[in-house]
Amino acid sequence: MQSEVIDDILSVEDEAAKIIEDAEKEAQSIINDAHQKAAAEINAAIAQSARDGQASLEEAERAMNEHLQELQEKLDDPAKAPDLPEDLVERASDRIVSRILSTGSRNA
């Protein structure tokens, strides 16, 4: 009878050890799955950020090219050039003339 009780105890201990082992394997599997899902979500977020950044860059380049085109059109067509105050034009022309004259006297 005692041997039966001992066998039952050992059997219960073996069963408990098996339950613990299975639980540890299941826990490790759950952790691995969570890591894989987290890595996939992080990679997806990184890829989306890269796409968003590229789209922003392309939009900025498009806006810059439009602005440069507008400026070039203004340079090519004096009628589209902004009106400058007369005193500003006068001062600029005086400075240009002064520089030309001072350069001419140095070269003479």
C-alpha positions as CSV (number, residue, x, y, z in Angstrom):
1,M,0.0,0.0,0.0
2,Q,2.8,2.4,0.9
3,S,4.4,1.7,-2.5
4,E,1.1,2.6,-4.2
5,V,0.9,5.9,-2.3
6,I,4.6,6.7,-3.1
7,D,3.9,5.8,-6.8
8,D,0.8,8.1,-6.7
9,I,2.9,11.0,-5.2
10,L,5.7,10.5,-7.7
11,S,3.1,10.4,-10.5
12,V,1.5,13.6,-9.2
13,E,5.0,15.2,-9.0
14,D,5.7,14.1,-12.6
15,E,2.4,15.5,-13.7
16,A,3.2,18.8,-11.9
17,A,6.6,19.0,-13.5
18,K,5.0,18.4,-16.9
19,I,2.5,21.1,-16.3
20,I,5.2,23.6,-15.3
21,E,7.3,22.7,-18.4
22,D,4.3,23.1,-20.7
23,A,3.5,26.4,-19.1
24,E,7.0,27.7,-19.5
25,K,7.0,26.6,-23.2
26,E,3.7,28.4,-23.7
27,A,4.9,31.5,-21.9
28,Q,8.0,31.6,-24.1
29,S,5.9,31.1,-27.2
30,I,3.6,34.0,-26.2
31,I,6.7,36.2,-25.6
32,N,8.2,35.3,-28.9
33,D,4.9,36.1,-30.7
34,A,4.6,39.4,-28.9
35,H,8.2,40.3,-29.9
36,Q,7.5,39.5,-33.6
37,K,4.3,41.5,-33.6
38,A,6.0,44.5,-32.0
39,A,8.9,44.3,-34.5
40,A,6.4,44.2,-37.4
41,E,4.5,47.2,-36.0
42,I,7.7,49.1,-35.5
43,N,8.9,48.3,-39.0
44,A,5.6,49.3,-40.4
45,A,5.7,52.6,-38.5
46,I,9.2,53.3,-39.7
47,A,8.2,52.6,-43.3
48,Q,5.2,54.9,-43.0
49,S,7.4,57.7,-41.6
50,A,9.8,57.3,-44.5
51,R,6.9,57.5,-47.0
52,D,5.5,60.6,-45.2
53,G,8.9,62.2,-45.1
54,Q,9.4,61.5,-48.8
55,A,6.0,62.9,-49.6
56,S,6.8,66.1,-47.6
57,L,10.1,66.4,-49.3
58,E,8.5,66.1,-52.8
59,E,5.9,68.7,-51.9
60,A,8.6,71.1,-50.7
61,E,10.6,70.6,-53.9
62,R,7.5,71.2,-56.0
63,A,6.6,74.4,-54.1
64,M,10.3,75.6,-54.4
65,N,10.3,74.9,-58.1
66,E,7.0,76.8,-58.6
67,H,8.4,79.7,-56.6
68,L,11.7,79.7,-58.7
69,Q,9.6,79.5,-61.9
70,E,7.6,82.6,-60.7
71,L,10.8,84.5,-59.9
72,Q,12.3,83.5,-63.2
73,E,9.2,84.8,-65.0
74,K,9.4,88.1,-63.2
75,L,13.1,88.4,-64.2
76,D,12.3,87.5,-67.8
77,D,9.3,89.9,-68.1
78,P,9.9,93.4,-66.6
79,A,6.1,94.0,-66.7
80,K,5.8,91.3,-64.0
81,A,8.5,92.7,-61.9
82,P,7.4,94.4,-58.7
83,D,7.3,98.2,-58.6
84,L,10.1,99.6,-56.7
85,P,9.9,102.9,-54.9
86,E,11.5,105.7,-56.9
87,D,13.9,106.7,-54.1
88,L,15.2,103.1,-53.8
89,V,15.8,103.0,-57.6
90,E,17.6,106.4,-57.4
91,R,19.8,105.3,-54.5
92,A,20.7,102.0,-56.2
93,S,21.5,103.7,-59.5
94,D,23.7,106.3,-57.6
95,R,25.6,103.5,-55.9
96,I,26.1,101.7,-59.2
97,V,27.4,104.8,-60.9
98,S,29.7,105.6,-58.0
99,R,31.2,102.1,-58.2
100,I,31.6,102.2,-61.9
101,L,33.3,105.6,-61.6
102,S,35.6,104.5,-58.8
103,T,36.5,101.3,-60.7
104,G,37.3,103.3,-63.8
105,S,39.6,105.7,-61.9
106,R,41.5,102.8,-60.4
107,N,42.1,101.3,-63.8
108,A,43.2,104.5,-65.4
